[in-house]
Amino acid sequence: MTNRRATIADVARVAGVSPSTASVVFSGKTPVSDTTRLRVIEAADSLGYTGPDPRAASLRLGRSGIVAVVVGSSLNFMFVDPVQRLLMDGLAEAVAPLGAGLLLLRRDAELDIENAPTLTTASIDAAVLIGCDRSLRESLPIVQARGIPVVVVEGDAGEGIPRIALDNREAQRRAAEHIRDLGHTRVAIVTLWPDAAGSVGWLASDAEITVDVTRDRLQGARDVFPDAPAFACAGSSIDDGFAAGRVLFAHPRTRPTAVIAQSDLLAAGVIRAAEDAGLRVPQDVSVTGFDGVPVDGLAPYELTTLVQPATAKGRAAGAAIAAMLDGREPESVDLTSTFRIGNTTSRAG
């Protein structure tokens, strides 16, 4: 009795063929006769051999077969936010031809678990940073010193690191201009998380914001409404938007006639809060979102929003990773959003 893993040489010996012939049966790269294929498969079944050892392939290639995806928020966010799911679909699709899988990681600074893999310690071939705030930028020199290729999605990691950018500021400006053209002057902004801590509340200064996406979208709205108050949320969810909306609509004398939300989920929560306060959308308050994703339970509303190419962001990041691993020059990509008018905005009363 032995616990040794059966090898392709063992399969070849039992099947009575050469190791190279047995190997091509599993790789499918060279045609073999049906009789030979059947003998090899039967031999493999008898030995419990399920295919080449992925560790051996990794050693031959000098790679781990893992691309890290580093996020600045809770990992749960990656599974509940439809934009992030689309991005991950595109990224997984792009790295699959490399024989690579994805590993989700939090920032090094946020982990307090012994031996937990981090951006600076994990055995990875490359890293994709979803956003890039101050704490991630500080850890990049260590990663680069390891020779690990890095790509940033919607953030700035500095010179020499390819970026997959979205026109966040310009897109948000278009939504704000739409609100202005409808005659609204009392406008409030509901933002994504402003910093690594996920601070919640009124933003006294743009200097408080360390997350690039949040800052860029806020700047776009304030290009049109420079004095609009902004309320920061800890995440992008309907519950976060509802909590922000309850604050915005608490006092009839100061409540806005229009709300610019930095995500569709936040916008949906704001709409629920407006209804809870006895307000009609869009007659009493107009609401815009950002993302262009389906939101469960939003009917009969169709959001006025910016539709972003979330899947394309992931594919572009994967293409940049593939280029660097092949020794080619990666491309930075600038993607644009499309403004879509729904039924959640109307002229100011």
Wavefront OBJ file of the C-alpha trace (Angstrom):
o trace
v 0.000 0.000 0.000
v 1.268 3.471 -0.813
v -0.075 7.021 -0.866
v 2.154 7.949 -3.805
v 0.253 9.761 -6.560
v 0.140 7.767 -9.789
v 2.101 9.347 -12.639
v 1.665 9.416 -16.382
v 4.573 6.930 -16.584
v 2.565 4.488 -14.424
v -0.431 4.870 -16.727
v 1.726 4.307 -19.810
v 3.248 1.138 -18.316
v -0.156 -0.379 -17.489
v -1.609 0.624 -20.881
v 1.408 -0.680 -22.748
v 2.148 2.599 -24.527
v 4.909 5.173 -24.340
v 4.674 7.992 -21.763
v 4.436 10.534 -24.594
v 1.431 8.719 -26.069
v -0.297 8.573 -22.688
v 0.428 12.253 -22.188
v -1.224 13.365 -25.431
v -4.371 11.445 -24.521
v -4.807 13.834 -21.592
v -3.587 16.962 -23.338
v -5.620 16.405 -26.504
v -2.918 18.194 -28.516
v -2.247 15.246 -30.855
v -4.844 12.807 -32.235
v -4.578 9.148 -31.226
v -6.648 6.122 -32.193
v -9.821 5.335 -30.266
v -8.346 1.965 -29.238
v -5.227 3.579 -27.753
v -7.262 6.309 -26.046
v -9.531 3.687 -24.431
v -6.541 1.644 -23.153
v -4.965 4.723 -21.597
v -8.224 5.877 -19.978
v -8.887 2.400 -18.551
v -5.329 2.237 -17.178
v -5.734 5.668 -15.602
v -9.020 4.634 -13.986
v -7.456 1.513 -12.525
v -4.653 3.586 -10.982
v -6.840 6.447 -9.807
v -4.980 8.840 -12.078
v -7.069 11.943 -12.835
v -4.629 13.993 -14.874
v -1.299 15.809 -14.766
v -0.215 17.192 -11.400
v -0.842 20.948 -11.567
v 2.107 21.511 -9.250
v 4.433 19.978 -11.832
v 3.053 22.272 -14.527
v 3.554 25.256 -12.249
v 7.177 24.284 -11.668
v 7.825 23.928 -15.400
v 6.298 27.334 -16.118
v 7.793 28.996 -13.067
v 4.316 30.198 -12.093
v 1.818 29.577 -9.325
v -1.213 29.823 -11.610
v -2.766 32.423 -9.300
v -3.734 36.028 -10.017
v -4.541 37.995 -6.875
v -7.469 40.401 -6.852
v -6.963 42.940 -4.096
v -10.009 44.824 -2.872
v -10.276 47.724 -0.498
v -13.602 46.732 1.008
v -15.114 43.633 2.561
v -14.772 40.533 0.420
v -18.535 40.070 0.822
v -18.921 43.200 -1.285
v -17.410 41.411 -4.279
v -20.240 38.869 -4.247
v -23.227 41.118 -3.538
v -22.352 44.064 -5.776
v -23.449 43.349 -9.371
v -20.758 45.619 -10.854
v -17.974 43.734 -9.103
v -19.422 40.380 -10.157
v -19.421 41.484 -13.801
v -15.849 42.750 -13.448
v -14.744 39.439 -11.937
v -16.465 37.522 -14.746
v -14.506 39.502 -17.320
v -11.240 39.064 -15.442
v -11.712 35.315 -14.935
v -12.513 34.940 -18.630
v -9.364 36.833 -19.620
v -6.916 34.906 -17.394
v -8.382 31.452 -18.070
v -6.229 30.928 -21.212
v -3.190 31.464 -18.978
v -4.244 28.481 -16.879
v -4.696 30.865 -13.971
v -7.293 31.217 -11.256
v -8.252 34.159 -9.041
v -7.456 34.682 -5.366
v -9.336 37.410 -3.478
v -7.229 39.324 -0.967
v -7.805 42.208 1.435
v -5.269 44.952 2.020
v -2.254 43.836 4.045
v -2.934 46.484 6.671
v -6.451 45.194 7.328
v -5.444 41.611 8.101
v -4.674 40.487 11.623
v -4.665 36.728 11.046
v -1.462 34.770 11.485
v -0.156 33.222 8.243
v -3.013 34.691 6.185
v -1.924 35.353 2.574
v -1.492 39.016 1.719
v -0.485 41.035 -1.315
v 3.129 41.098 -0.142
v 3.380 37.435 0.967
v 1.066 35.327 -1.206
v 2.476 33.049 -3.912
v 0.996 34.812 -6.924
v 1.904 35.491 -10.561
v 0.250 38.893 -10.801
v -2.075 41.248 -8.941
v -5.119 43.269 -9.952
v -5.951 46.130 -7.608
v -9.610 47.134 -7.565
v -9.144 50.815 -6.847
v -5.957 52.052 -5.285
v -5.977 54.167 -2.161
v -3.109 55.385 -0.033
v -2.538 52.145 1.892
v -2.318 50.060 -1.278
v 0.075 52.505 -2.904
v 2.361 52.214 0.122
v 2.623 48.424 -0.281
v 3.335 48.471 -4.014
v 7.135 48.903 -3.804
v 7.324 45.579 -1.949
v 5.218 43.853 -4.594
v 7.227 45.350 -7.443
v 10.462 44.310 -5.752
v 9.193 40.711 -5.990
v 8.843 41.202 -9.749
v 5.074 40.689 -9.661
v 3.113 42.424 -12.458
v 0.421 44.773 -11.161
v -2.638 46.288 -12.872
v -4.975 48.840 -11.313
v -8.688 49.051 -12.096
v -10.058 52.552 -11.446
v -7.220 54.043 -9.487
v -3.754 55.509 -9.809
v -0.843 53.444 -8.536
v 1.785 55.740 -9.993
v 3.999 55.824 -13.043
v 4.736 52.570 -14.828
v 1.701 50.628 -13.591
v -0.986 50.014 -16.234
v -4.444 51.386 -15.454
v -7.901 50.324 -16.533
v -9.699 53.631 -16.129
v -13.332 54.679 -16.285
v -14.475 58.207 -17.049
v -15.866 58.621 -13.539
v -15.566 62.388 -13.308
v -16.822 63.130 -16.822
v -19.676 60.626 -16.541
v -20.867 61.959 -13.196
v -20.700 65.477 -14.605
v -23.152 64.443 -17.339
v -25.674 63.265 -14.755
v -25.246 66.495 -12.792
v -25.749 68.571 -15.945
v -28.984 66.661 -16.590
v -30.190 67.550 -13.098
v -29.195 71.184 -13.614
v -30.986 71.318 -16.971
v -34.145 70.136 -15.231
v -33.998 73.244 -13.048
v -32.836 71.701 -9.767
v -30.743 73.832 -7.422
v -31.178 72.032 -4.074
v -29.043 68.997 -4.802
v -27.373 66.470 -2.492
v -24.780 63.810 -3.300
v -24.634 60.308 -1.813
v -21.128 58.894 -2.190
v -19.392 55.551 -1.992
v -16.974 54.897 0.894
v -14.470 57.754 1.175
v -11.591 55.922 2.867
v -10.289 52.536 3.964
v -12.200 52.801 7.222
v -15.529 53.244 5.422
v -16.344 56.470 7.261
v -20.043 57.429 7.239
v -21.529 60.911 7.375
v -21.330 64.376 5.876
v -18.075 65.115 4.089
v -16.603 68.369 5.353
v -13.784 68.385 2.806
v -12.740 66.521 -0.341
v -9.364 66.112 1.363
v -10.991 63.449 3.565
v -11.424 61.190 0.528
v -8.620 58.725 -0.207
v -10.569 56.424 -2.582
v -10.041 57.523 -6.184
v -13.441 56.467 -7.557
v -15.350 58.269 -4.814
v -13.291 61.426 -5.210
v -13.529 61.462 -9.021
v -17.307 61.029 -9.055
v -17.740 63.666 -6.376
v -15.610 66.103 -8.354
v -17.752 65.467 -11.429
v -20.939 66.338 -9.550
v -19.336 69.406 -7.982
v -18.137 70.630 -11.357
v -21.821 71.501 -11.801
v -22.974 71.924 -8.190
v -19.878 73.152 -6.306
v -21.733 73.698 -3.038
v -23.813 70.516 -2.995
v -23.528 68.697 0.346
v -22.210 65.135 0.180
v -23.086 62.241 2.496
v -20.635 59.303 2.511
v -21.731 55.675 2.870
v -19.738 52.725 4.164
v -20.536 50.624 1.113
v -22.631 50.289 -2.018
v -25.921 48.703 -1.044
v -29.606 49.506 -0.921
v -29.433 49.592 2.876
v -26.586 52.132 2.757
v -28.572 54.294 0.345
v -31.697 54.035 2.488
v -29.780 55.141 5.590
v -28.320 58.105 3.711
v -31.724 59.008 2.280
v -33.311 59.075 5.725
v -30.770 61.704 6.733
v -31.333 63.743 3.552
v -35.127 63.760 3.840
v -35.379 64.180 7.606
v -36.204 67.909 7.512
v -38.766 69.243 4.967
v -37.202 72.713 4.870
v -33.712 71.496 3.924
v -34.377 68.345 1.968
v -33.044 68.304 -1.618
v -35.182 68.154 -4.743
v -32.561 65.994 -6.452
v -30.030 63.388 -5.285
v -26.980 62.271 -7.230
v -26.002 58.793 -5.996
v -22.658 57.222 -6.869
v -24.108 53.757 -7.530
v -27.407 52.263 -8.633
v -27.752 50.352 -5.368
v -27.329 53.559 -3.379
v -29.850 55.268 -5.655
v -32.378 52.478 -5.060
v -31.972 52.936 -1.311
v -32.451 56.701 -1.640
v -35.697 56.094 -3.574
v -36.964 53.819 -0.823
v -36.117 56.451 1.778
v -37.940 59.091 -0.267
v -41.059 56.917 -0.405
v -40.746 56.254 3.316
v -40.743 60.029 3.870
v -43.916 60.404 1.810
v -42.138 61.831 -1.244
v -42.881 60.942 -4.844
v -40.119 60.050 -7.303
v -39.562 61.912 -9.559
v -42.282 64.518 -8.887
v -40.923 65.570 -5.470
v -37.339 64.345 -5.740
v -35.235 63.263 -8.722
v -32.627 60.536 -8.254
v -29.712 59.470 -10.463
v -27.465 56.427 -10.108
v -24.260 55.115 -11.575
v -23.495 51.640 -13.042
v -26.441 50.614 -15.213
v -27.076 47.267 -13.530
v -30.392 45.523 -12.785
v -31.611 46.217 -9.255
v -34.111 43.774 -7.765
v -37.341 45.297 -6.540
v -36.843 48.675 -8.205
v -39.847 48.400 -10.544
v -41.739 50.452 -11.688
v -38.678 52.695 -11.654
v -35.996 52.668 -14.307
v -33.065 54.647 -13.025
v -31.577 57.610 -14.756
v -27.982 56.445 -14.581
v -24.559 56.013 -16.155
v -24.108 52.585 -17.731
v -20.523 51.449 -17.304
v -18.760 48.564 -19.140
v -18.012 46.504 -16.022
v -17.197 43.238 -17.806
v -14.907 45.052 -20.232
v -12.944 46.433 -17.261
v -12.190 42.907 -16.107
v -11.246 41.715 -19.578
v -8.912 44.681 -20.075
v -7.208 43.997 -16.740
v -6.739 40.342 -17.669
v -5.304 41.303 -21.061
v -2.761 43.571 -19.375
v -1.773 40.763 -16.992
v -1.355 38.323 -19.905
v 0.844 40.801 -21.762
v 3.174 41.302 -18.808
v 3.468 37.576 -18.090
v 4.382 37.067 -21.765
v 7.004 39.796 -21.592
v 4.975 42.201 -23.722
v 4.167 45.835 -23.029
v 0.748 46.121 -21.326
v -1.812 48.663 -22.426
v -3.599 51.125 -20.192
v -7.227 51.396 -21.243
v -9.700 54.277 -20.880
v -13.330 53.153 -20.877
v -16.401 55.361 -21.095
v -19.879 55.212 -19.613
v -23.169 55.844 -21.411
v -25.762 58.194 -19.934
v -29.258 56.665 -19.845
v -32.340 58.662 -18.923
v -34.961 56.713 -16.997
v -38.119 57.716 -15.137
v -36.493 58.759 -11.824
v -35.773 62.340 -12.878
v -38.089 65.199 -13.871
v -38.243 68.978 -13.860
v -37.999 70.747 -10.509
v -41.424 71.652 -9.122
l 1 2 3 4 5 6 7 8 9 10 11 12 13 14 15 16 17 18 19 20 21 22 23 24 25 26 27 28 29 30 31 32 33 34 35 36 37 38 39 40 41 42 43 44 45 46 47 48 49 50 51 52 53 54 55 56 57 58 59 60 61 62 63 64 65 66 67 68 69 70 71 72 73 74 75 76 77 78 79 80 81 82 83 84 85 86 87 88 89 90 91 92 93 94 95 96 97 98 99 100 101 102 103 104 105 106 107 108 109 110 111 112 113 114 115 116 117 118 119 120 121 122 123 124 125 126 127 128 129 130 131 132 133 134 135 136 137 138 139 140 141 142 143 144 145 146 147 148 149 150 151 152 153 154 155 156 157 158 159 160 161 162 163 164 165 166 167 168 169 170 171 172 173 174 175 176 177 178 179 180 181 182 183 184 185 186 187 188 189 190 191 192 193 194 195 196 197 198 199 200 201 202 203 204 205 206 207 208 209 210 211 212 213 214 215 216 217 218 219 220 221 222 223 224 225 226 227 228 229 230 231 232 233 234 235 236 237 238 239 240 241 242 243 244 245 246 247 248 249 250 251 252 253 254 255 256 257 258 259 260 261 262 263 264 265 266 267 268 269 270 271 272 273 274 275 276 277 278 279 280 281 282 283 284 285 286 287 288 289 290 291 292 293 294 295 296 297 298 299 300 301 302 303 304 305 306 307 308 309 310 311 312 313 314 315 316 317 318 319 320 321 322 323 324 325 326 327 328 329 330 331 332 333 334 335 336 337 338 339 340 341 342 343 344 345 346 347 348 349
